[in-house]
Amino acid sequence: HCIAVSIAIGWAPSAAAYDGIYRDRIARVMLLLPLVLFIGAATSEGWSSVDYRRRSTPSDRLCSAQALRAATRPADLQLSTAYDQDVPPYIVGEAVRSALRSDRGVCFDFTTDRYASNQAHDGLGRSVSVVKIEGKGTTQFLNAKFSQSVPAKDRSFAYKTAYLTPKGRVNDVLLVVATPDENGLVNEAFLVTSPGNSGSTLYDQLSPFVFPMDQVKLIDCSPSTTVLTLACSKIHDARTSFNKNVVLDVLAEAGNKPFEDFELPSLGECIHFKAGTDDSTDLFILQHTFLPQESCRGYTIILQEDLSNPNPLADRVWDNLTAEDNDKGPVGLGALEFESLRVESGSPGFGTEYTGDGSKKSEDDFDQQESSSSNYHAKANPMELHLGNLIDIEKGCYQGQEGIAAVLKNKRGPARQLYQVAFYDSENDFDGSSSGFGMLTIDNNKLAGFREIAKNAATIENDTRQPRAGDKLYVLGSNESIEVGRITSASEPNGSGDAKTLALALVKRPGPILKAITEQNLDLPMWWEDEDDGEDPTERNLVSRREDAGSGILKPPPLDQLHNLEVVIGGSYTVGRLLAVPSRRYEYKSNGDVASLLDYEKLGRVVNTEEGGSPGYFQYNF
């Protein structure tokens, strides 16, 4: 009887911790106390015949990995994966990150979904599109349409720029690859979209605004272009793997470039040369991965060739990269693995954070929609997504300039900021049952009569669910009276290799939120609190705030004041924590090797605002 009572009141301590969120659940448990006591009295053979449902662990999901993946993503958002659907997500996550830290690395094909056949349905990829601009007015066209200025260089170069709406919201972030002529003039450039913005969307958007006086012509090169990327945690490993697995094959096709004289480009530079027997293939090699430097570094090769060739160079390069007998080659990954890395590294993406002006429907209209396939439109500007480095505030007129100027003039800063949100399995019963008792599963055949009684008993519902785009976030314990923001992206559960689900969210200004927290006597976010190896936040280790033992130097607070704030998804029991995105949380130097994201977590470093990091445009206490 004592054991039965302990089971029934076991959740009582959580009532204080969650300040009313679980009161309903606890009340229902206490109502079942007589039934639990009846179980204890009726089971004469002891407790071994009763199977009590415990909170799930990663090993419990070995038998339901495929069901978990299908249940946590709408059918129209299923992404292709390089792994079998029966492999649990956390094992895939560990394998991907292990490969990323090795000297082999990982590779992506951003133009062909190489793993769509692994799906029971047609998988959705994360492909890019390529548009070519040629003509005397190429430089002027790039400066007028996009946020960053074209650099003045005498050799091939690459840079990122933002494609904005007239209101200053982000349509997409583009990679620009250009080669000046012998006079240093740029008469030709390629625009590469973000992963997910495939097809002819960019071409269709730009072409109506090309006029004869622009002196440019647009060409949709997507059907004839292949974009391959190889990435490692450190640039040294990426350089070694790229030389072994790509450069030798490519130079063999070029014929006139000895390997001994070949050097891979540095950041911002690009190598352009011809390949093939008749020099019909254009190749561009640049230091770029479509992911932030906080997660990986590497190289991208862009091949423009006649794909009607029965044996195109792009296919040969990819086949060599991922050949089973290539024990020094990188691990090929699909769209699902890329999406997990993107969210884990805190990088905004096309269709989730890059949505332009989006739909004219308001957020209230979105809340009233019942369809899970409805897309949430973030309508975010570059400052909200920490992309201020993509804007040249000194340049002249460009599309979206007025919207950007309005944000820069506001001393309170942007209305929202991008955060990462971590939902730990140890704090959320994602796999709990809502049928029968919810907590108890009775397997004793002698209690058949008791089962009949149980069928009519009150159900303990589990209102914990996986996060999804558009979910509202509230301060934990505020009874949904303090709204924090909305989720914009959610990765695969446990896809990072840990027992947690990661998401991205646009969060409101911290000032009013912190004020409301103080007025309600709730706990302020403890930014100095570190996770114990990222496993179980219920057993945290409050580390010293000092940089080094005995140094007397305190760690600086994070750039984002709501770091480590506990939040809950509206209308559910799903609990998470806000985290500053890695680019504003971790220390790195732009000219050195970048350790992997998890290595930074173990070191517990934060952004160094003097070199390698920047607090951005806004240095106000808003």
N, C-alpha and C positions, 0 to 999 in steps of 0.2 A: 504493500500500500504506500509506503514512503517513496519507493521508486516511481510509482504511478503519479503521485502528487508532484514529484520533482519534474517529471516530464511535462505535466500540465502547466506548471508555472515557470518553466525554463526560460520563456521569452520575457518574463517580467522585467529584468534589468534593461531590456532594450527600450522599454517605454520611456525611461528617463533619457536615454541616449537620443531617441528620435522625437521626443517631445510631442507625442500625440499621434504620430503617423501610424503606429501599430496598435493603438488603443482598441480599435475595432477588432483586430485579429485576436488580441489577448482576451477580450471579452468573450469572443466565441469559443476560445480554448477553455476558459473557465466554465462556460456552460456545458462543456463536454466532460467536465471532471467526474461526474457520477458514472458516466459510461466507462471512463478510463479505470475507475476503481472497480467497476464490474469486471473488466478484463482481468485485473489482478486477482480478483477472488475466484473467477471461473477457470483460470488456467492452472490446473493441478500439477501438470508436468513441468511447471516452471516457465521462465520467460523465453526459453529457446525456441518455442513453437510460434512466437509472435515476431514478425519481421517489421521492425520500426524503420520508417523512411527517414533517412538522414539527409543532410544537405549534400548536394552532388559535388563531386570532385572531378578534375579532368579525366581521371581513369574511368569514371562512371560513364563518360560520354563516348568511350571507345566504340560502343555498340550502336550509337545513335548519331554519329558525326554527319551522315548524309541528311538525316531528318533535321538536325540542328541547322545545317546550312540552308536547307530549303525553307525552314520555318522562319528564319531571321531575315530573309531578303524577299521582297515581292518578286513575282515571277518575271516581271519586266526588267528587273535589275540584277538578274543572275549574271555573274561575270565568269568568263572562261578561266580555267585554272590548269596549271601544268601537272597537277597531282590528281590521283584518283579520288573520286568523291567520298569514298569510304575512309580515307585517311583523316583523322581528327584534325581540326584546324590548329590546335596548339602544337601538334607535331610538325605540321607544315611550317608554322611560324618559326619554330626552333631551327628547322632545316634551312630555311631561307636565310635567317640571320647568321647561322653558322657559315654558310657559303659566302655571305657578304663580308664576313670578317677574314675569310681565308684569302690566299693569294690567287685563287681561281676566280672568285667573284660570281656575279649573276649577269644574265643578259636578257634583253627585251627586244621584241620586234614590234615597233609602233606603227606598222603599216599593214601587216597581215596577222590575223588572229591564228597563230600556229596551233592553238590548243582547243579550238572550238569543237573538234571531233571528240574531245574527252567528255563532253556534256551529253546528258540525255536529251537536251534541247539545243537549239542554236544559241551558243554563248555570245555574250556581248563583249566586245573588245574595248581596249583603250587606245584606239588608233589616232594618228594625227593626219592632217592634210597639209599639202605643200602648194603654195602659190608663188609663181615667179613674176617679178616686176622687172621690166626692161625698158630702156629708153633714156634720153638725156635728162629727163626730169625725175629720175629715180630718187635722188637725195631729197629734193623738195617734196615729193609725194610722201616719203617716209616721215619727214619732219612734220608735215601738215596733218597727217592722219593719226599718228601715234605719239605717245607721251615722252619718249626718250629721243634725244638728239643723235643723229648719225655721227659716230666718231670720225675724226680726220686721221686716216691711216693710209700707209702706202703699200700694205699687203692685206691679204684676206683676213677678215675679222668676223666675229659673231658677238651679238649682244641681245639682251632681253628688253622688251618694251611692252607697254600696256595698250591694248586696243579698247578705248573707252566709248561709252555712249555720250551724246551731247550733254547729258546731266552729270557726267563724270563717273558713272558706274562702270565696273569692269565687265566687258564682253569676254575677253580672253587675254592671256599673256602669251605673246608671240616670241619666237626665237628668230632673229634676223641674221642671215648669213650672206655676206657680200664680198665681192672681189673687185678692188679698184683697178682701173686700167693703167697704162704706163704713165699717164699724166696725173694719177691719183684721184680720178673722178669715178664715182660709183654709177655705172650705167646698167647694173644688173644686180638683183638681190632676190633671195628666197625667203619667204615667210613660212615658218613651221608653227602650226598651232599646238595647243596643249593637248595631252592625251585625252581622248574622248570627243574632241571636236574634229570629227572625221567627215569624209564626203566633200561636197563642194560648198559648204556653208560659208566659209570665209570668202571664197571667190564670188559667190552670189551676193554677199553683203557689200563688197568693195566695188565690183564692176559697174553698178549703176552710177557711181560717183567719179568715174574716170572720164575726163573731157579732153578734147583735142589740145587745148592749151597746156594740159598737164605733161604732154610729151612722154607718156608711158603707155605700156601695154601690159595687161594682166594675162597670165597663162596658168590654167589649172594643171599642175604637174603631179597631182596625187596619183593618177593611174600609172605613171612611169617612174615613181620614186619610192625607194625603200629607206627606212630610217631604223638603224640598229644601234643599241646602246649596251655597253659593258660597264659594270660598276662594281666597286669594292669599297670597303670602309676607308681605306687609305689610298691616296693617289699613287703612291709607290707601287702598291700591289696591282692597282688598275693598270698602270703603265706596263708592268711586267706581263700581265695576262693579255693585254691588248697586243703587245708586240708579238707574243708567242702564237696567238690564236687568230689574229686578224691581219696584222701588217705584212707578215711574210706572204700570205696568200694574195693580198691586194697588190703588193709590189711585184710579185711574180707576174701579175696581169699587166702592170704598168710597163715593165720591161726595161725602163730607163732610169730607175731609181734604186741604187744599191742600198741594201739594208743598213750597212755600216754608216752611211751618211744621213740616215733618216732620223729625225727627231720629232716626237709628238708635240703638238702645240701646247702652249701655256694657256691659262684662263683668259678668255677674250680673244684669242687668236684662232686662226683656222688655216688648214692646209687644203689646197685645191689642186688636183692634177687629173690627168686623163688616164684611162685604162682601156683594155680591150685591144684587139688586133688592129682596129682602125680608129682607135682613140674615140670611140663612140660613147663611152661611159664617163660621166663626170663624177668625181668622188670628192667629198668634203669630209675632213676629219677635224673635230673640235672637242674641247674639254667641256662636256655637258652631260647631264643624266636625266633631266626632267624632274629631279628630286632635289631638295635642299642639301647644302653641303654638310649640315648637321647629321645627316643619315648616311650619305655615301658620296664618293667622287668617282669619276670615270670619264669615258670617251664615247662620243656618238659619231657614227659614220653615216653619211647621206650618199646614197648611190642613185644616180639618175641614168637609166639605161632603157633600152628597148626590151620590155618584158615579154615580147612575143618570141624572143630567143628561147629555144627549147631548154637551154641550160644557163639561166641568167647568173651573173656574178653574185647577186644578193643571196640567192638560194644556196650557192656553194659556200659562201661565208657563213651563213646561218647553220648549214648542215655540219660544217667543220667545228663550229662553236659548240654545238650540242651533241656531237657524235658520241655514241656509247663507249667507243674505244679511245676517246680523247680524255685521258685521266687528268690532264692539266687544263681542261677547258672549263668555262663557266657553266653555271646551272641555268637552264632556260626557265623563265617564269612567265606566267600568264597575267591577264588583266586583274584577277582577284588578288594575286600576290602584290602587284603594283599598287593597287588601291589600299591594301593594308599598310604598306610602307609609306604611302603618301599621307595617310591620316596619322600614323605614328610619328612622322617627322613634322607634323603640323603644317603641311603645305596645302593651300587652297587648290581646288580643282575645277575643271570646266563642268558646267551643269549643276554644280552644288554651291560653290562660292562665286564662281564666275557665271553670272546669270544675266548680266546686262540690266536693263530696266524691268525685265521679267513680265509677268502678267499684270494686268491692271487691277486684278482682284486684291483686296486688302487682306491683312493677316487674319482678320475675323472671318472673312469668307473662307480662307484656307482651313481654319479650325472647324467650320461647319461642314466641310466636305467629308463624306464617309469613305470615299475610295482611297485605298492605301497606295494607289499608283499615282496620286496627285503629287506633282513636284513642288517643293517649296522653293520660292525664288528669293534669294538672299538680298539682291539689289545692293550690293556692297561696293564702296569706292576703294581705291588702292590703300588709303590710310587705314581703313578699318581692317584690311587684310595684311597689314605690315609690309606693304609693297611700295613705300615711299621712295625707295631707291630706284624705282623704274620711271620716275618722273623727273624731268629736267625743268625745275621751276624758273630757270633763267631764260628758257627759250621763248620764241614768239608764239603766235597763235597755233593751236592744234585742237583737234576734236576733243571736247570734254574739259577744256581749260577753265571755263567759267565755274563748272561744278567743283573742280579741284581748288580753285582760288577761294571759293566760299568756305570750304573745309579748312583751308590753311589760315584764313582770317579769324576763325573761331578759336578764342583762347582756351576754351574748354576741350578742344580737340575733337576728334571724330565722335559721332554719337554711339558707336559700337566698336568693339575690338574682338579680334579672333582669339579664342582660347581653345585649348584641348580639354576634353572631359574624359575622366577615367571612371569606369563602372566596374568595381571589383566583384568577382564571384562570391567572395567571402562576406560581402555586405548585401548581396542580392540573391534570392532563391529563384534564379531564372528557370530552373527545371522542375520546380515544385508542381505537384498535381493539384488541380482544382476539383477533382471528383472524389466522391466518398468523403473520407475524413480529411484528406489533404495531408495530415501529419502521419497517420497510421495506416498500414496495409495489413489486414488480418488474413493469415494463411492457415489458421488452425481449422481443420474440417469439423472439429467438435463444436465450433461456435457458429454453425450455420444459422441457428436461430437468432443469434446476436446480429448476424449480417442483415437479417430482415429488419431488425430494429434500426440498424445503422443507415439503411437506405432512406429512412424517413428523418434522419437526424439533419441538423443544419450543416451546410457545406462551409468549409473553411476555404474561401477563395484566395487564390494567389494573384494579387494585382501587380506583381513584378514582371516586367517584360523588357525585351531588348530595346535600346533606343533607336529612333529613326528620325530622318530629316523632318524638320518642322515641329518637333516636340518642344514644348515650353519648359523652361527650367525655372525653379523657384528655390529660394534659400531654405535649406533644411530646417524644419522646426517652425517656420513662419505660417503654417497652414495655408500655403499658397497665396499669401498676402504680399510677398516681396518677389516680384518677377525679376529674373536675372537676364534671360535672353532666350535664344532658340538654337536648337541643334541644326547644323547644316549638312554634316556628313557623319556617317557611322560606318566603322569598319567591321569586318567579320569577327564575331565573338571568339576570343582567345587566339585570333590570328596573329597577334604579336609574339606568341610563344608563352605568354603568361596568362594566368587565370583572371582575365579582365577583358572588357570591351572598351575600345577607344573611339572617341567621336570628336568632331570639331563643332564649335558653337560661336555664334556672334553674340557677345555679351554687352550689356548696356554700360554706361559710364559708372565707374565705381563709387563716386561721391554719394549720390542718393541712396545707393544700395547699402553702403557702410553706415550711413546715417540711420536708415531704417532698421538695420541690424542692432545698432546701439540703442535705439529707442525701444525695441522689443526685448532688450537684455539677452540677446542671443550671442553666441560666441563669434568673435571676429576671426577671419581666416588667419591661421598660424603659418606664415610663409616659411618659417625656419624649420618646420617639421618635416623630416625626411622619412620616406618609406623604408621599411626593413626589407631590402632586396626586391622591392616591388611586389611582394607576395601577399602579405596579410596586413592591411592597414589597421586591424584591430589589435595588433601587437607591435605598435610603432616604437621606434627607437629615436627618442629626442636627442639628436646629435648636438654637439657643441656648435655654437655659432662662430667659433673662431676658425680662421682659415687654417692655421697650424697650431698644434699644441704649444701653448706658452707664448705665441707671437703677440697676443694682445690685439690683433686685428679682427674686427667683426666682419662677418659676411655681409655684403650689401643686400638690401631688400630687393626683391625682383622688380623688374620694370613695370609689371602689371600687378596692381594692388590686390586683385581678387584671387591671386594664386593660392591654391589649397582651400578655397571656400567649398564647404559641403552643400550640395544641391540635390534636388529631387525632381524627377520628371512629373509634370502636372498630371493629376488623375491616376497616379500609380504609386507603388512603394519603391520604385527604382531609385537608388541612391548613388550619387557620384561625386567627384571632386573636380573643380576647375584647376587647370594647370596652365601656366604660361607656355606658349608654343616654344619648342626647343630653340629657335633662333633668338629668342629673348630670354632664354633660361640658361643656356650653356655657353661656356667660354671657348672660343676658337679663334685662330688667326687665319686670315684669308690666304696667306702665302705659305702655309704649312700643311702638313698632313692633318686630316680631320679624323679623329677616332669615331667609332660607331656610336649611335645614339645611346645604346645601353651601357657602353663604357663610360659615357658622361654621367649617366644616372648613378653608377657605382661611385664615381669620384665626387658626386654632389656639387659640381661646379655651377656657377652662374655666369651670366654675361659679364665680360670685362668691358666696361663702357669707355675705357681709355683707348684700347686698341682691339680691333676685331668685332666690336659690338657698338651699337649706338642707341641712345634712348629715343631716337626719332625726332620729329619736329616739335613735339609737345612736351615741355618740361614744367608743366603746371600741376598743381595738386587738384585735379578734378575728380 
